[in-house]
């Protein structure tokens, strides 16, 4: 059973997940935790709202990527364990 292409795909998915997580952290570091309410600060408020929406969107993608990475990895592990079990059950 050749699992290496699946493992390679999983590693690529893992790298993508890590990059999106780092991107999420970088976006979060630029977030201003001060609430701007004055009329003179309307542009800051608009920027703050856009950044919050972007962080929320990236966060949603990150959750899906993490779930997909974990499930895909568990699927590969299950296939490998099944292969080992079948091989050990065969008479040598």
NORBELDA-V68522 format. One record per helix or strand of 3 or more residues. SS is the DSSP state (H for helix, E for strand). FROM is the first residue (numbers start at 1). TO is the last residue. If there is no record, write none. Layout:
# NORBELDA-V68522
SS:FROM:TO ; SS:FROM:TO
This chain:
# NORBELDA-V68522
H:4:29 ; H:39:89
